Amino acid sequence: MSTDVLPERPLTYEEERGKPMPSFNHGFIQMRLGIQFAKHPEFEPAGEVTLELVPGDPKTPDLIVQPRQSLDLRRDVTRPTDPPLLAVEIVSPSQGMQEIMDKVKFYLTHGVKSVWVVVPPLHEVAIFLPDGSRQSHHAGVVRDPAIGVTADLDAVFS
């Protein structure tokens, strides 16, 4: 009997991030929304940053928005522990709404000021706030009530 230890296989995208691999439309919406957020000089968007707001329970939103700061490219942070101002989840074809709503609750419970849930086929953005309120938007320029960032949904969904 062999006592060799087999090497561990690398984690899949889904295992590492706890969510399905993004689809074609998902990727385009993510980029377009990030471009909208980047128009604000006081904010810095970033995609696919794994957050460790609770030790041992990492989450990877599709986008985050933080206050703009100088980047120290000599020192990176692999799993930030401070909550971003805004987290964005873009619903993928294989995701269920309960999974998304559990993430919304998690983010809001752990200090995120606002969570956007984007549903590409419906051209919808739902904004969730810590007080339990929700706003739904389908077109035009949307202003986040918690942090003031805006996004032109016509540009995002066109």
Secondary structure as UniProt FT lines:
FT   HELIX           13..17
FT   HELIX           24..38
FT   TURN            41..42
FT   STRAND          43..47
FT   TURN            55..56
FT   STRAND          63..67
FT   TURN            73..74
FT   STRAND          86..90
FT   TURN            93..94
FT   HELIX           97..109
FT   TURN            110..111
FT   STRAND          114..119
FT   HELIX           120..122
FT   STRAND          124..128
FT   TURN            130..131
FT   STRAND          134..137
FT   STRAND          141..143
FT   TURN            145..147
FT   STRAND          150..152
FT   HELIX           153..157
//
